[in-house]
Amino acid sequence: MPLDLTITSLHAAYRDGTLTPARLLDSLLEKAERRGPDPAWITRLNRHQLQGYLARLEGHSPESLPLFGIPFAIKDNIDLAGVPTTAGCPAFAYVPEENAFVVQQLIDAGAIPLGKTNLDQFATGLVGERAPEAYGVPGNAFDPERVPGGSSSGSAVVTAAGQVSFALGTDTAGSGRVPACFHNLVGVKPSLGLLSSRGVVPACATLDTISLFALTADDAATLLDIAAVPDPECRWSRAHDFALHGKRYGTPPARFRFGVPKAAQWQTDPDYTHAMHEAIRLLESLGGERVDIDATPLLAAARLLYEGPWVAERYHAIRELMEQDPESVHPVTRQITAGGATPLAVDAFDARYQLAEYKRQADALLACVDLMLTPTTVAHPTKAEVAADPIGVNARLGTWTNFMNLLDYSALAVPAGFTGAGLPVGVTLFGRCYDDLRLLSLARAMEAALALPLGATGLPRPLTKAMAPASDGYLEVVVCGAHLEGLPLNGQLTQRGGVLVERTTTAARYRLYALAGGPPARPALVRDEANGSAIDVEVWRLPQQWIGSFLAGIPSPLGLGQVELANGGWACGFICAAGGLHEAGPARDITAYGGWRQWLAAVTDERAMSGSELIETC
């Protein structure tokens, strides 16, 4: 019977004494011995090699180490000190003296590495079939006749099979998402630079990231929090403190907008088409509003990865081996990578210019929604289908993955159910750079609603516990006057990245005044429990990093405080300071108009009828 290896479950067993890290390792090693040779692994550590990691845990517990006693696997293009790194090529192998930076963070947090996993050689491929004969090819954990997905094939297989709690992969073009989709796993493709790539054999150094395979969204969020540490010695590392930017993992918002490519662009087979429709319905049931998007710039950017000069970067990573010992490279990998020896420098600039235009268009699409929903991939091919057309099938699998790193987006593969044949299907949530926690929060809600088993183990998914509301780094601001859409100060919101969320009213507990003085004319919203009315307002979402400069431009006696809306919720909005109503003279009560726009229209009509000039408003 497989064990529930989620972090929460293992830590609960450690706390109540029903399990210890040593007993867990003994059990996992015994099961591995019974299974015999397993092509999902290139190197498995023995009990003697694991003893040092157990010794590091002495005097600690789950309270002091967030990954205390948690077993994990490492894709074999990521360094584990003292263990060969092969990148799937025996002729390339070397023994590193140090752990990769991310591996060290995980070990320092109490995690125990069980070994190195198989991969598409040099992380080139999405099928999981491009390993040399010396290592063999992993079988899919659900159906050995289906491809496991690559390039992080072994990492996905051993996680889904219940051999480890989580695994590290890499993701340049989808290698952390496609295998996750094929194995009912959460696959985190972090924003570029969040996870250090020091100690990783590059595929395309400018586009590479370590990826995370986890059994649940909660586990994935824990791992990301531990691994996303800035590395001053990694040239590609980018620091981003989620808390500092007001971002927090938790219960997703009750309302959000999600973009969906036009159905004609999906290119999915019937099973994956059905998965998309089901995911759309699920997101709508969670409070999402669907927005259809023309994904042309995304798909065009995806084609650049292998049709453009980025293949030269793959060639650059293994140039010496390609020139000195080309026969040691897998035939399909060699065929693809050899094309990288020929592009001219001018081709690279042409592609960069084209990519910049695609990104401009894609960013404009994402500005209209909170996140995007797409297929993770378009089908789940058999091994025979890949053998018959290794490059063509692989290209189709990358339709919805290849553009993510080129466009600098965060992405998350999420399990979405099973086909009639019992194979897992999945979808991808993606967003702007550093939207990682927003995606994970929504995946958590999807996970709770679907209640799928853990990987390929058949074990029930643990119930999710209540969490604080997630925060995505935005603040909803209620505006009632000149900041309304189309009015003169609305630019103070849009220039700071503000997006209109909804038009609504306050609770029926407010009065609206036009303050004396000006120009410009200024409204004041004042709470009045006894004689209040509902006032028309708009709710805008503003990045928290701009709140300070926005607040600095609000003149006395106005300020930001809490405003109750018609739905009973509260949000930050414009209010008038106590005693400020008559600061510059008698204020005019305009509550009866129901809102600032209506009062402006009435003033305009009055002025027109009297022949005088229109009052200047702000």
N, C-alpha and C positions, 0 to 999 in steps of 0.2 A: 504494500500500500504506500503510495507516494506521500511525502510530508508536505504540509503547507509551509513553504519557504518564504512567504512574505515577511518583511521586516517586523511588522507588528506581531505576527503570530510567533515567530521565533523568539522575539524578546519577551513575549508573555510566557513562553515555555521556559526560558532561562530564569525569569523572575520567580516562577512558582516551583522551580527545581525539577521539573519533569524532563529537562534536557540540559545538557551542557554543550559548549562548543566542541569539546573533545569527542563526546558521544555522537554528536551530529556528524563530525568528519569521519569517524569510524564507520557510521552507517552509510554515508555517501560513498566512501572508498570500497566498502564491501559490495554495494550494489554495482559499482563500476567494475569490480573484479568479476562479478557474475555475468555482466553484459559482455565482457571481453573487449576486443579491439573495437574502437568507435571512431570512424572518420570525422566526426564532429570535432574531435580533439587532435591537435598536433602534438602537444606535450601536456601530460597530466602529472602533477606533483604527487610524490608518495608521502607516506605518513612521516617519515624522517624529515623530509623537506618542509612539511607543514608544521612541524613542532615549533620552529622558531616563531611562527606567526601566532601560535597558541600561547607561547611564553609571553608575548607582548601584551596579552590580555590579562595577565595576572594582576590582581588588585583593582581591576576595573569591572564595570557592569554596564548594562544598557543606559544607566543614568549618566555615566561619565563619557561613554563612547557611543555616538549615535548609530554606528554600524557594528557594534560589539558582536563578534562571532557570526557575522553574515558572510556566507560563501559566495564568491563571484568568479567569473571567467573573463579572460582578456583576449581579444582578437589578436592574432599573431602578427600584426604589424605595429603593435604597441609594446613598449619595453617593460619587462619584468626582470629585475636584477638577477643575474646568475642563470637565467634561462634563455636558450636561444630565441632570437627573433628571426623568423624566416620570411615573413611577408608572403608565405605560400610558395617559396622557391628555395630548395636546398642549396643551390649554388650561391645564393645571396646571404645566407644565414650568418649571424654574428651573435656574440654573447655580450649583452650590455652590462656595465658595471653599476648603473643606477636605474631606478624605476622611472618610468615616464612620470611627469609631474602629476597628472591626474591620478595615476595608480598610487602614487605616494600619499596623496590626500585621502584616498579611500582606505588605505592600510592604516594611516594615522588615526582614522576614525573608527578602527576596529575591524574592518573587513578582512577576509581571508581569501587570497587568490588560490584557486584550485588548479589553474593551468592556462594554457594558450589554445585558442580555438582556430579551426580551419577557416579558410576564406577563399574568395576568388583572388587568384594570384595578383599581387600588387594592388589589391583593392580595385581592380578593373572589372566591373561586371555587376549585374543585378540578378543573375540567375543562380549563383552558387554552384556552378558546374565547371568552373575553370581552375580547379586545383590539380596539381600534378599527380601522376599515378602513385608516387611515393607516399602521398598522404591520403589518397582516396577522396571520394566526394560524399559529403553528408547526405543522408536521406531526410526528406521532410518529416517532421515529427508526427504529422497526421496521416500522411500517405507517402510511402517510400517511392512511389512512381511519379510523384510531383517534385518539382524543383524546390529546394529549401529557400531560395532567394539569396541574393548576394549584394555586396561582396561579403557582408558579415554573416555568412551562412551558419558557421559553427556556433557563434555566440547566440543566435536566435534559437537554434535547435536545442542546445543544452539548457537554456532558460525555460523554454516551453516544456521540455521533458521533465522538469523538476530536479535537475542535477545541480543547479545553483539558484540563488535568489535573484541575481541580476547579472548582466554581462555588459562589457564594453565592446562597442563596435566603432566603426568610423563611417562618416557619411559625407561624401563629396557630391554625389549625384542621386542619392536615394538608398545607399547601402545600409542605412540604419532604419529605413522606413519600410521598404519592400519586404525584407525578411520578417519584420515585426507583423506586417499585414498577413503574411502566410503562416504565422504561428500564434495568432490570438494574443499578441503582446502589445504593450504600450512602447512605442518607439520614439524617443526624444531626439530630434535634430535641433540642437541648440542654436541660438544666434551665433554667428561666426565670432570667434575670439573669446566667448564666455568660458570655454574649456581650453586650457593650454594644449597646444599640439607638440610641445617639447617631448621628445621620446617617442614620436610617431613617425613611421616610415611614410613619407609623403606620397600621395597620388597626384593631386594638384595642390601644391602648398598654399596657394592663395584662396582655395575653396574648401580645404579640408576641415573637418571638425570631428572630434570624438563624439560618438552617439551612445545612448543609453537604452538597453533593453530591460524592461521591468514588467512585473506581473500586474501591478496596479498603478494608478495615477499617484496615489499617496507615496508609494515607494519611489516612483520617478521623481517626485518633487523633493523628497528627502535627498536623493542622490545628487540632483542638480544643485541643491543648496550647498552640499559638501564639496562637490567637484568644481563649481564655478568660482574659483579663486584666481585673482589676477596673478600672472606669472611674469615677474620683471625680466626674466631671461628668455622669454618667448617673444619673438618679433611679431607674432600674429595675435598676441593676447590683447584683449580689450576689457578694461575694467567697467563693470556696471553693478552698482549697489542697488538691488531691487527695492530694499526698504527705504533708502534715501530718495528714491524716485516715487515713493508712495505706492509701491506694488507689493501685493501679498497674495499668496496661494490660499484658497479657501472656497467657500460656497459662492458660486457664480451669481452675477446680478440677475434680478427677476426679469429683466428685459435687455435685449441686445439685438443688433442687426448682423446677419451673416450673409456674405455673398456666396452665390453658387454659379459656376459657369453655366452657360446655356447648354441644355441637354444635348443638343446636336454636336457639342464639342467634347463630350465625355469620352467617346471612343471605347466604351466599356462593353464587355460581354454581358449576357443576361444576368448572371449572378452579381456582378459588380454594379450593374445598373440598378438592380433591385436594392442592393446595399445602400446606394446613394439615396434612393427615394425613401427608404426607411430612416436613414440618418437625417434627412430633411424633416420628416415628420417628427422625429424625436427632438430635434433642436427647436422646432416650433412649439412642441409640448412643454419645453423647458423655458419658454418665454421669448424665443427668437423670432425675428421678423426676416423672412427670406427676401433677398434682393438679387435678381438675376443680373449676371455680369458677363460681358463679352470678354472672354479670356484670351483673345488673340495675342496681345503682347506677351502674356505668360508663355504660351505655347511657342511663340517665335523665339523667345529667349532660351527656352529649353533646347531648341535645335542647335543653338550656337555651341553648346558644350562639346558635342562630338563632330559637328560639321564645321566648326571654327577652329581657331589656332590654339584653343585650350588643350587639344591633344598634344601639342608641343610641350606643355608643362608635364604631362604624364611621361613623355619621352625623356624630358630633362631629369626626372626622378630616377630613372634606371638607365640612363644613357650609356654608362660605362659597361654594364652588363649586356646591353643590346649590341654594343660594338664588339665586345670581346668574346661573349659566349651566348649568341642569340638563340642557340638550340636549347638552352636551359630555361627559356621563357615559354610558357604555354602557347601553343600555336595561335589560338584566338587572341590572346593578350598581345602576342607579338604582332599579329596582323593589324590590330587596332593602333597599338602604340607606335609602330613603324611610320605611320602617317604623320607623326609629330616631328619627324626629322626634316620635313620639306617646307613648311610654311615660311613665308618671308616676314620680316619685321613689320612691313607695311600692312600685311594681313592682320596682324595682332591689333594694330591701331584701328583698322577698319572695323574689326569686331568690337573693340572697346567703344567706338563711337556709336555703333548700332545698339550695343547693349545699353548705353546711357539713354538712348531714346526709348528703348523698351521699358527701362526702369521708370523713366518719367511717366510713361503712360500707365504702367502697372501701379505706381504709387498713387496716381490720381484715382484709380479704381478702388484701391484699398482705403482711401480717405473717406469713402462713402459708407463704409461698414466697419464693424468692430473686429471682424475676422472673416476668413474665407473657409468654405468647405469644398473639398475636391475629392475625387477618387484618390486612393493611395497609388493604385496601379489599375490596369485595365482588365487583367485576367490572371489566372493561375495556370501556367502551362505545365505540361508533363515533361519529363526528362527527354522523352523521344522527340517531342516537338522542338525542344531547344537543340538537340543533337542535329536535327534536320536543317535548322536555320539559326545557328547560334548568335549571329549578330542582329538579324532582323527581329527575332523575338525579344532579345535583350533591349533593343531600341524601343519597342512598344511598351515594355515595362517601365521605362523612364519618362513616359509622356508627361506625368504629373509630378515628377520629382526633380528632373534635371535643372529646372530654373531657380530653385529655392536659394541656393548659395550664390549663384550669379547675381540675383536680385537682392541679396542680403536680407532674407526673411527668416523668421523662426517657424518651425514646423513640428507637428506632432502626429504620428500615426496612431490611430485609435481603433480598437476592435469594434466591429459593428454587428457581429452575428455569425451564422454559419449557413452554408449552402445545403441543399437537399442531400448532397453526398457527404455532408459532415465536414467540409473544409471551411476554415475560417475566412471571413471577408472583413475588410476594414476600410476606413476613410481617413482623410487627413484634414486636420485643422491647421491653418497657417495664418500668420499675421506679420506685422512689421518687426523689424529688429527689436529684440528685448521684450516681445510680447509673450515670452515663454510661459510665465506664470498664469496669464490669462487663459492660454490654451489648455494648460494642465487643469485649471479650475473647472473649465467646461467639460473636459474629458472625465473628470471625477463625477460630475453629475450624470453624464451619459453612462458611465460605468455602473453607477448605482441603479439607473433605470433598466439597464439591460440584464444585469446580474448574470453575466457569462462565467463559465468556469475558468480556472487559472491555467493559462497556457493550454498544453495538451494533456494535463494531468487528470482532468475530470473532477478535480476538487472544487467545491463551491468557493466563490469569491467572498472574502470576509466582508461583513457589513461595514459600510462607511460610518464613521462617527461624525457627530455634529461638529462643524467648524465655524469659525468666525467668517463673516463675509469677505470674499476676495476683494482685492483692490488692484485696479489696473493702471494706477498712476494718473487717473483723471478725476476731476471734481465736477459734479453737476452744479451749475450756477443758475439760479432763477433770476430772470431779468424782467422788469415790468415797464421800462421806459425807453430811453433813447438807444439802448443796446438791443432792442428788438430787431428782428431781421428787416433789413431795408432801411432802417433809420440811421441817422448820422453817426452814432457811436458804435454801431454794430461791428465796424472794422476793428475795434479794440479786442473783439473776440476772435474774429476770423483770422486776423494777423497772428494770433497766438495759437492757431490750430484748433480753435473752437468749432464744434459741430452741433447743429441744432438737433436736439433729441425729440422734443415734442412741444406742441402748443396745448396749454391746459389753463386751469384757473387755480387760484389759491383756495384754501378752505374758506368757508363763508365767515371769516373772522378778521377781516382786514378792511381798512379804509385807505383810499388813495387820495393824495393831495398834490397840487401843483404848488411848489415852493415859490415864495416871493423872490424877487430879484431876477437877475439875468440881464441880457441874454448870457447864456442859454437858459431856457426853462428846464426845471428839474422836477421829477416826480418824487414823492415820498410815500412809501408803503408802511402803514402803521397798524399794528395788531389791535383789534377792538373786539373783545369777547362778547360784549353785550349788543353792539350795534353794527357789527361787521357785515361785509358782503363778500362774494366771490369776485376776484379781480383777475382779468386776463393776464397771463404771463407766458413766457417761453422758458424752456429748460435747455441750457447749452452745456455741452461737455468740454471742459477746458483742461489741457495738460497741467498737472499740479506745479510743474516747474515754472509756469508763467503766472501763477496766482499772485506772487509777490509784486511783480511789476504791474499787474492789473489792479491790485488793491491800492497801490501807491498813487494811481491816477484818479481815485474816487474822492471828490471834494467833500468837506464837511457841509452839512451834518449827516451825510449818507455814509454807509459802510456795508460790510457783509456780515450777515448773521443767519439764523435758521428761520426758514419760511415753511409753513405748513401748506401742503398742496391738497387739492380736492380729493386725491386718493387716500388721504390720511398720512402719507409719508412726509418726511421733512427733508429739506435740502438747503444748501447754502444759497443765499440770495440777498438782494438789495433791501436794506431796511433803513429806517431813519433813527438817529440817535435820540435818546430821551431828551425832551426839552428843545430839540432842534427844529421843530416844525415852524416856529415863528422867529427863528434866529435872525432872518433878514427882513422880517415884516410879516404881515398876516398871510398865512397859506390858504389856498383855495381848495375846498373839499370838492373833489371831482368823482367821488365814489359812484354817484348815480350813473355816470357814463359807462361804467363797467370795465374800463381799461384806458391806457394812455392813447392808443390809436384812435379810439372813439372820441376822446376829448380833443385830440389834434384835429380830427375831421370837423368837429363842431366849431372849434375856434376858427378854422379856415372858412367855414361857411359864414360865421358871424362877421369876419373881416371882409369877406367878399361882399356881403350884403351892405356893410357900412362904407365900403369903398376904401378902407384903410389897408395898409400893408400887412402881410402875414407875419405873425409873431415868429421870431427866430426860435427854433427848438433845437435841442441837442439829442 
